[in-house]
Amino acid sequence: MTRPLNPREIEAFRAVIQTGTTTAAAQLLHTTQPSVSRLLAQMQAAAGLKLFDMHKGRLRPTQQAMDLYATVQQHFLGRERIEHALAVLRQSGAGALRIGCTPALGLSVIPAVVCQFAKRYPGTHLSLQTLGTTALREGLLHGHFDLVVSTMAIATPELDATVLHRGHAVCVMHPQHPLATRSALHVRDLQGQLLLTLNTDDDIFLQLQHTMQAHGIEAGSTIETTYSSTICCLAAQGLGLGVVNPYVASVFARELRILPLHPPCAVEVVLALPPQYAPSERADCFIELLRTQFNEH
């Protein structure tokens, strides 16, 4: 008659699958080989399934055993993640901070802020994840981040966002580009140019497209990519002209000519916090450092 499996049986089963023998499993579990064999026999009876057979003197798991092992492994991996989280909390108390940001900020502004924060709170466990805005928004709503900083709109009915900084997109090009001698560019200067653009759902792209259409401007050709940093790298190779946020452009300042664009395309950096709980002291400190960094930018 079947019954629920007990933890010792499950541990013995997992150890045998991982090591291949009851002897090695016994060593892993710090017990005896007969004890492991007895637990396996009890488990097979309780499960009402054939989990092993003997093949050339060795135990061989059945397909049912391997299917069960996949589920068991997920359980143990979950336990291991819990133990890791507990170890982090024991190491630094409540000293953990989970930050999410868009890639452009992770490459430009955020590293300097992380450095300053680490000096104020040494030993804090920091998690910094660079993701797209949709993933950042979902992460906040599910409590995976303590704060999120984005170069794209992130507010929803469930999520408030605060503007940390306002700026304008800039044109980037190789220093030898024909337009590099200008002090600024007008959208009319983009007529017939090879244009490096962000994806069609990006705020900068949408503003630029609207402005170009309003002035009757058409690019000669376009190269579309996901990241502003890729646009800067392509421009640094002498391939076309791009329009990106000023933060990532500053990272490539030695390799590029960076010019203002008129009419301007607005760029906003927004901060969002999880709605489920109040920010910690460390989150407040990080936000303060962010504001200072942007004010000095």
N, C-alpha and C positions, 0 to 999 in steps of 0.2 A: 504494500500500500504506500502510495507516495505521501510525502510530507515536505514542509519547507526546509530548505537547506540551512545548516548553521554556519556561522562565520569560519570556524576551523576547517570544515569540509571544503568551503570555497577557497580558502587560502591554500590548502593542500592541492586542490585541483589546479589552481593557477600556477603554483610552484612546479608541479610535474610537467605542465605544458611548456613552461619557460625553460626548464632545465633538461627535460627529456627522460629522466629516470627518477624513481622513487628515492634512490640513495642520495642523488644530488639535491632533490627537493628537501629531503630531511636535513641536509647540511644547511640549506638556505633558511629553513624554518627553525633550526636549532632543536631538532627532535630526532627520533629514531626512524629507521626505514620501515619497521613493522607498523609504527604508528601512522605513517603516511599511507601505507597500503591499506590499513584498516579504515582510515578516513575516506579513501577513494571508494572502497567497497560499500561503505555506508552511504556515500553520496550517490553512487549509481542506483542503489536500492531505493533511496529516498526520491530520486529524480524519476525513476521508472524508465531510464534510458540506458542504452549501451554506450558508454563514453570511451572505453578503451578495449583493445584486444591485444593479444600477444603475437608478435611477429619476430621470428628468429631470436626468441628469448628476450625481447624488449617490448615495453608497452608502446602501443601505437594509438593515438587519439582517432576517434571516428569523426566524420564530418559534423555530426551533431555536437560533439565535444568542442570542435573549433568554432562552431556558431555560438555556442554558449560562452566560450572563452572571450569572444569579441565583446559580448555584453559585460562579462565580469571585468574585463580590462578597463572599460569605460568607467565602471564603478571605482576601481582602484586609482585610476588617473584623477578622478574627481577628488578622492581623498588626498592624493599627493598635492593637488593644487591648494586644497584647504590647509595642509601642513605648511606649504610654502608661504601662504598668506599669513599664517600664524607666526612663522619665523620672522617675516618682515616686521610684523607688529611688535614682536618681542624685542627685536633689534632696535627699533626706533620709536617705540610707544605708538602714539598717534601720528608720528612723524612720517607720513607718506603723502605725496601729492601727485595726482594723476592729471596730466595736462594733455589736451588735444589741440592741434592747430593745423591750418592749411599748409601745404608744402612750402609755399613762398615765404611764409613767416618762420617756419622751421629752419629755413636756410639763411634767413637774414636777421630778423630782430630777436627772435626767441633765444638763440644760444647765449647772447650777452646777458640776457635777463636770468637765464638758468645759472650762469656763472656767478652773478651777484647774489642770487638766492642761496646757492650752495655755500657761499661764505657766511651768510647770516644763519643758516640752519644746517651746519655740517652734520652728516650722518642721516639726513632725511632720505628716504627711499623715493626717488623721482621716476615717474613714468612719463615719457614724452612720445606721443604718437602723432605722426603727420598723416592726415587723411583728407578725403574730400568732404565737402560740407554736409552732404546727406549722411555719411557715416558719423560725422561729428555730432550732428543733431540727434541721431538715433542713440549714440553713445551717452549723451547727456540725459536723454529721457529715460534710459535704462540704468542710470546711475553708474556708468563706467568711467566718467570723468568728473574731476572736481571743478574744472573750468575749461572753457574752450575759447580760442581766439581764431577768428576767421576773416579772410579778405572778401568773403561773399556773404550775402544776406542769410541769416540763420534763424531769425525770429519766427515763431509759430504761435498759435493761440495758447499753447501750453508752455511756451518758452519765451522769456523776455531777453532782449539783447540790448547792450549799451554800446554806443559808438565811442571807441577809445581814441581814434585819430581819423582825421580827414585829410586826404591829399589828392593828387592828380596823377593819372597815368603819364608815362614818359615814352618817348621814342628811343629805341636802342639800335645801334648800327656799328659796323666796323669803322674805326677811325679814318680809313681811306675811302669810305663811301662817298659818292658825289654830293650828298646832302650834309655831310659831316661838318662842313665849314660854316653852316648856319648857326645862329644863336638860338633859334627856335624854329619849329615847323608848323605850318598850317595844314589842315587836312587836305587842302588842294595839292600840297606837295606829294601826296601819296598816289596821285594819278599815274597809272601805268607802272607802278613799282611792284617788285616782288615783295609781298607782304607776309610776314610770319604772324600767325594769329592763334589765339586760344580757341578752345572748342566753342561751338555755337551757343552753348548754354551759359557761358561765362559773362559776368556783368560787364567787364571791359569790352569784350567782343561786341556785345549787344549795343553798347553806347557808341562804339566806333562805327559799327555798321549803320546805325541810325544817322550819325553825323555825316558819314560819307554819302549816304543816299540823299540827305537833305541838300548837299552841295553838288550832287551829280557826279561824284567821284567813283571811279572803278579801278581796282588794283589790276596790274598786269597779270599776275598769277598769285596764288596763295599756297602756303604750307601751313597746315593746321596741326596743332599738337596740344597735349594736355597741360603741360607745365610751363610757367613763365621762365623757369631756369633753362628749359630746353630752347626756348626762343632766344635767350641771351647767348647760349652756347652756339646756336646756329648763326646768329648775327656776328659773333666774334670770329667765325670762320669766313666772314665776308658774304654770307648768304642772305641777302635781303635786309629788310627793315622790320622791326617788331614794335608793338605797343604793349607795355607791361606795367605792373605796379612799381612804384619807385623803390620799394623796399628790396625786392629781389634785384632790381637793376643796380642798386648800390653795391651789391656783392661782386658784380662784374665790372666795376668802375674802371679798373686798370686796363681792361681789354676792350672796352666799348666807348663810343661817343654817345652820351646821354643828353637828350634835348627835350624841352617842354613841348607839348602839343596844344594847338589851338584849333577850334574851341576845345576846352579841356574835357577830359573824361574823368568823372569823379571816382575816387577810390576811398572806401571806408573800411576801417578795421573795427570789427565788432567783438565784444566780449559777451559770453553767455555763461550762466551758472545753472547747475541742476536745480529744478524746482522742488525736489524732494526734501532738501535739507539746507541749512544755513552754511555759508562758507566758513572754513576753519581759519585759525590764525595764520597758518602758512599760506592758504589761498589768498587771504587779504594782503599778506606781504608781497606775494608774487604779483598781484594786481597793481599794487602801489609801484613796484619796480617797473612793471610794464608801462604804466602811465608816464613815469619819469623818462623811460627810454624813448617813448614816442614824442614827448615834449622836446627832447634833445635832438630828435632825428632831423 
